[in-house]
Amino acid sequence: PRMATNSHSILFIPNTDRANWYHIDVNRIGNALNLTVALKETLIGAPPRHRTEAVSVFVGDGEWDGDVVFNTIPGETQISMGTDVASAEEMGLATNKFHGIIGSLVVDGTLVPLWAFSSNSPECDGAISPPQPTVRGYMFRDGFAQIEMATFERTVSSVTVVFNAYSPNGLLYFRGSETSGDFIVLYLKDGHVVFKAKKRRRRVCSSRIVGFSREIHRFHKFFSQRVFGLDDSLDLLRSNRRFLQKLLVDSDADRFSTTIPGENTALNIETDSHYVAGVPASLKADRFDADIQWKGFFGCILSVKPSQ
């Protein structure tokens, strides 16, 4: 394989800084490649402004050699943001170790939507989703999406996931604390939907409900609702005495409900990270339930809606 290495320094940019971004431009001329990296100030409504001098590296001979370039075939080549550990090691790359924020991806002038939100708010900063009839979902195959969004425990909390799966196993949604061990998770196992939640080292709820069809283009809707019972006090963290869990897949014909007694049933999760379809390799998965299917999901996620 041929490789172009750019010497531009990549320095830390705080997560709160949404103005400064590294711009990586890859331009192909025949069988040659020009790789340019620069730090730019990128503000909505204004053209990007250079904060550093651009550094360019050119490799190749520039000769035209038909439609097949760098072992890609137009119309059939897949674009992947990262990959699994085994594939990365086989290719000699470290594409599974990136930790950061991708602002946008443009290929041949076409904007590739990385993640879309139904609307913009201070908690959700990203592309607006296209009209619902045209949405086909986001394909995942041993990949994942990480969303940073503040979520607060309420009297009634819920998680709704609309998905289409081609694999019998794999993660759909996870939110948890590596410190306390508390978590809520939704995953597939042996063709069934499984929901679990854990509070203070004890299982709060575990349910395995009916298997789903893996027919192409058929989406399934999973809905989970947690209802906290309260006494006369307004202090939610100390007054919770009852925990009612309701689960629903597709219709009322497949419903599961259970009541869990005990105090302080609000989850102790200090992080704002929500994971869809998988988790990063750096996550300490051994802190959570050993039965969770962290890997292997292959399918489309149409939407994920936590309480907010």
C-alpha positions as CSV (number, residue, x, y, z in Angstrom):
1,P,0.0,0.0,0.0
2,R,1.0,3.6,-0.6
3,M,0.9,6.1,2.3
4,A,1.0,9.8,2.7
5,T,2.0,11.2,6.1
6,N,1.4,14.9,7.0
7,S,3.7,16.6,9.5
8,H,1.1,19.2,10.7
9,S,0.8,19.1,14.5
10,I,-2.5,18.0,15.9
11,L,-2.9,19.7,19.3
12,F,-5.7,19.3,21.9
13,I,-8.9,21.4,21.3
14,P,-11.3,21.6,24.3
15,N,-14.6,19.9,23.9
16,T,-16.3,23.3,24.5
17,D,-14.5,25.0,21.6
18,R,-16.8,24.7,18.6
19,A,-15.0,27.4,16.5
20,N,-11.6,25.8,15.9
21,W,-11.4,22.7,13.8
22,Y,-8.7,20.8,11.9
23,H,-9.4,20.5,8.2
24,I,-8.1,17.5,6.4
25,D,-8.4,17.7,2.6
26,V,-7.5,14.8,0.4
27,N,-7.5,15.5,-3.3
28,R,-6.8,12.9,-5.9
29,I,-5.3,13.7,-9.3
30,G,-5.1,10.6,-11.4
31,N,-3.2,8.1,-9.3
32,A,-1.6,10.8,-7.2
33,L,-2.8,12.2,-3.9
34,N,-2.5,15.6,-2.2
35,L,-3.0,15.6,1.6
36,T,-3.4,19.0,3.2
37,V,-4.0,19.7,6.9
38,A,-4.7,23.1,8.6
39,L,-6.3,24.5,11.7
40,K,-9.2,26.8,10.8
41,E,-11.6,29.0,12.6
42,T,-15.0,27.8,11.3
43,L,-18.1,29.9,12.2
44,I,-21.6,29.6,10.8
45,G,-22.2,32.2,8.2
46,A,-18.5,33.0,7.7
47,P,-15.8,31.5,5.5
48,P,-13.2,29.4,7.3
49,R,-10.2,31.4,8.5
50,H,-6.7,29.9,8.8
51,R,-5.3,29.7,12.3
52,T,-2.1,27.8,11.2
53,E,-0.3,27.5,7.9
54,A,-1.5,24.7,5.8
55,V,0.8,21.8,5.3
56,S,0.5,19.7,2.1
57,V,2.1,16.4,1.1
58,F,1.9,15.1,-2.5
59,V,2.5,11.4,-3.4
60,G,2.1,9.5,-6.7
61,D,2.9,10.1,-10.3
62,G,-0.4,11.7,-11.4
63,E,-1.0,9.4,-14.3
64,W,-4.6,8.4,-15.1
65,D,-5.3,4.7,-14.8
66,G,-9.0,4.2,-15.4
67,D,-11.8,4.1,-12.8
68,V,-10.1,1.9,-10.2
69,V,-8.0,4.1,-7.9
70,F,-6.5,3.0,-4.6
71,N,-8.5,-0.2,-4.9
72,T,-11.8,1.6,-4.8
73,I,-14.7,1.0,-7.2
74,P,-17.1,4.0,-7.9
75,G,-20.6,3.3,-6.6
76,E,-19.5,0.2,-4.5
77,T,-16.9,1.6,-2.1
78,Q,-17.9,1.8,1.6
79,I,-17.0,4.7,3.7
80,S,-16.2,3.9,7.3
81,M,-15.5,6.1,10.3
82,G,-13.2,3.8,12.2
83,T,-13.4,0.0,12.3
84,D,-13.0,-3.0,14.6
85,V,-9.7,-3.9,16.2
86,A,-9.1,-7.0,14.2
87,S,-9.6,-5.3,10.8
88,A,-7.4,-2.4,11.9
89,E,-4.6,-4.7,12.9
90,E,-4.8,-6.6,9.7
91,M,-4.5,-3.4,7.7
92,G,-1.7,-2.0,9.9
93,L,-3.9,1.0,10.9
94,A,-5.1,2.5,14.2
95,T,-8.5,3.5,12.9
96,N,-10.2,2.1,16.0
97,K,-8.4,4.3,18.5
98,F,-9.6,7.8,17.5
99,H,-11.2,9.8,20.3
100,G,-12.6,13.1,19.3
101,I,-15.3,14.9,17.4
102,I,-15.9,14.7,13.6
103,G,-17.5,18.0,12.5
104,S,-18.3,17.0,8.9
105,L,-17.3,14.6,6.1
106,V,-17.5,15.6,2.5
107,V,-16.7,13.1,-0.3
108,D,-16.5,14.3,-3.9
109,G,-18.6,17.4,-2.9
110,T,-21.3,15.3,-1.2
111,L,-21.9,15.8,2.5
112,V,-22.0,12.5,4.3
113,P,-24.4,12.7,7.3
114,L,-22.6,11.3,10.4
115,W,-25.5,11.8,12.8
116,A,-28.7,13.8,12.5
117,F,-30.9,15.3,15.2
118,S,-34.7,16.0,14.9
119,S,-33.9,19.5,16.1
120,N,-31.1,21.6,17.4
121,S,-30.7,22.6,21.1
122,P,-27.8,23.4,23.4
123,E,-27.6,19.7,24.2
124,C,-27.7,18.5,20.6
125,D,-25.4,20.1,18.1
126,G,-25.4,18.5,14.7
127,A,-27.1,18.1,11.4
128,I,-30.9,18.4,11.2
129,S,-32.5,15.1,10.1
130,P,-34.1,15.0,6.7
131,P,-37.9,14.6,6.4
132,Q,-39.0,11.3,8.0
133,P,-40.4,9.6,4.8
134,T,-36.9,9.9,3.3
135,V,-34.9,8.6,6.3
136,R,-33.5,5.1,5.9
137,G,-31.6,5.0,9.2
138,Y,-27.9,4.7,10.0
139,M,-26.1,1.5,9.2
140,F,-23.9,0.0,11.8
141,R,-21.6,-3.1,11.6
142,D,-19.4,-3.5,14.6
143,G,-19.3,0.3,14.9
144,F,-20.9,2.7,17.3
145,A,-22.0,6.3,17.8
146,Q,-21.3,8.3,21.0
147,I,-23.6,11.2,21.9
148,E,-22.8,13.7,24.7
149,M,-26.2,14.8,26.2
150,A,-27.1,15.7,29.7
151,T,-29.9,13.4,31.0
152,F,-31.6,13.9,34.4
153,E,-33.6,11.3,36.3
154,R,-37.3,12.2,36.3
155,T,-40.4,10.8,37.9
156,V,-41.1,9.2,34.5
157,S,-38.1,8.3,32.3
158,S,-38.1,6.5,29.0
159,V,-36.0,5.2,26.2
160,T,-37.3,4.6,22.6
161,V,-35.3,2.9,19.9
162,V,-36.4,2.3,16.3
163,F,-34.1,-0.3,14.6
164,N,-33.8,-2.9,11.9
165,A,-31.3,-5.7,12.6
166,Y,-29.7,-8.4,10.4
167,S,-27.8,-9.9,13.3
168,P,-29.2,-11.9,16.2
169,N,-26.8,-10.3,18.8
170,G,-25.4,-6.9,19.5
171,L,-25.8,-3.7,21.4
172,L,-28.6,-1.2,20.7
173,Y,-28.3,1.4,23.5
174,F,-26.1,1.8,26.6
175,R,-25.6,4.4,29.3
176,G,-23.6,3.7,32.4
177,S,-21.1,4.7,35.0
178,E,-17.7,3.0,35.2
179,T,-17.4,4.5,38.7
180,S,-20.7,3.4,40.3
181,G,-21.5,0.4,38.1
182,D,-25.0,1.7,37.5
183,F,-26.3,1.3,33.9
184,I,-29.2,0.9,31.6
185,V,-28.8,-1.2,28.5
186,L,-30.8,-2.5,25.5
187,Y,-29.3,-5.3,23.4
188,L,-30.1,-8.3,21.2
189,K,-29.3,-11.9,22.2
190,D,-30.3,-14.9,20.2
191,G,-32.8,-12.9,18.3
192,H,-34.5,-11.5,21.4
193,V,-34.6,-8.0,22.7
194,V,-33.1,-7.7,26.2
195,F,-33.3,-4.8,28.6
196,K,-31.4,-4.5,31.8
197,A,-30.8,-1.8,34.4
198,K,-28.6,-2.0,37.5
199,K,-28.5,0.2,40.6
200,R,-25.9,0.1,43.3
201,R,-24.5,-3.3,42.4
202,R,-27.9,-5.0,42.3
203,R,-30.0,-5.8,39.3
204,V,-33.0,-3.5,39.1
205,C,-34.7,-5.0,36.1
206,S,-33.9,-7.7,33.6
207,S,-36.3,-8.8,30.8
208,R,-36.1,-10.9,27.7
209,I,-39.0,-10.4,25.4
210,V,-40.2,-11.9,22.1
211,G,-37.9,-12.5,19.2
212,F,-38.1,-10.1,16.3
213,S,-38.1,-10.7,12.5
214,R,-34.9,-9.9,10.6
215,E,-36.8,-9.1,7.4
216,I,-35.1,-6.6,5.2
217,H,-36.5,-3.0,5.5
218,R,-38.7,-3.9,8.5
219,F,-38.1,-1.6,11.5
220,H,-39.0,-2.4,15.1
221,K,-39.8,0.0,17.8
222,F,-38.7,-0.7,21.4
223,F,-40.1,1.5,24.2
224,S,-39.0,1.3,27.9
225,Q,-40.6,3.4,30.6
226,R,-39.4,3.7,34.2
227,V,-41.9,5.2,36.7
228,F,-40.7,6.2,40.2
229,G,-43.2,6.1,43.1
230,L,-43.0,9.0,45.5
231,D,-44.2,9.8,49.0
232,D,-45.2,13.3,50.2
233,S,-41.6,14.5,50.2
234,L,-40.3,16.6,47.2
235,D,-36.8,15.1,47.6
236,L,-36.7,12.6,44.7
237,L,-33.4,11.0,45.6
238,R,-34.5,10.1,49.1
239,S,-38.3,9.6,48.6
240,N,-38.3,6.9,45.9
241,R,-40.0,3.8,47.3
242,R,-41.1,2.0,44.2
243,F,-39.8,1.4,40.7
244,L,-42.2,0.3,37.9
245,Q,-40.6,-0.9,34.7
246,K,-42.7,-1.1,31.5
247,L,-41.3,-2.6,28.2
248,L,-42.9,-2.7,24.8
249,V,-41.8,-4.0,21.4
250,D,-43.8,-3.1,18.3
251,S,-47.3,-3.5,19.9
252,D,-49.2,-4.1,23.1
253,A,-49.2,-7.8,22.2
254,D,-45.6,-8.0,23.4
255,R,-45.5,-6.1,26.7
256,F,-43.7,-6.7,30.0
257,S,-44.1,-4.9,33.3
258,T,-42.5,-5.4,36.7
259,T,-42.4,-3.6,40.0
260,I,-39.1,-3.4,41.9
261,P,-39.3,-2.4,45.6
262,G,-36.6,-0.5,47.5
263,E,-35.2,2.9,48.1
264,N,-33.2,5.3,46.0
265,T,-34.0,3.6,42.7
266,A,-32.7,6.6,40.7
267,L,-29.7,5.6,38.7
268,N,-26.3,7.0,39.7
269,I,-24.7,7.8,36.4
270,E,-22.5,10.9,36.4
271,T,-21.5,10.8,32.7
272,D,-23.4,12.4,29.8
273,S,-22.3,9.8,27.3
274,H,-24.9,7.7,25.4
275,Y,-23.7,4.8,23.2
276,V,-25.6,3.5,20.2
277,A,-24.8,0.1,18.5
278,G,-21.6,-0.5,20.4
279,V,-19.0,1.0,22.8
280,P,-15.3,2.0,22.4
281,A,-12.7,-0.5,23.3
282,S,-11.5,1.8,26.1
283,L,-14.8,1.3,28.1
284,K,-14.3,-0.9,31.1
285,A,-17.0,-3.4,30.1
286,D,-16.1,-5.8,33.0
287,R,-17.6,-3.3,35.4
288,F,-21.1,-4.2,34.0
289,D,-23.2,-7.3,33.4
290,A,-21.2,-10.1,31.8
291,D,-24.2,-11.1,29.6
292,I,-24.3,-7.8,27.7
293,Q,-23.7,-8.3,24.0
294,W,-21.3,-5.4,23.4
295,K,-20.3,-6.4,19.8
296,G,-21.8,-7.9,16.8
297,F,-24.7,-5.6,15.9
298,F,-25.4,-5.3,12.2
299,G,-28.3,-3.3,11.1
300,C,-29.9,0.2,10.9
301,I,-30.8,2.5,13.7
302,L,-33.5,4.9,12.6
303,S,-33.9,6.8,15.8
304,V,-32.9,6.8,19.5
305,K,-34.8,8.9,22.0
306,P,-33.9,9.1,25.7
307,S,-36.2,11.0,28.1
308,Q,-35.6,14.4,26.5
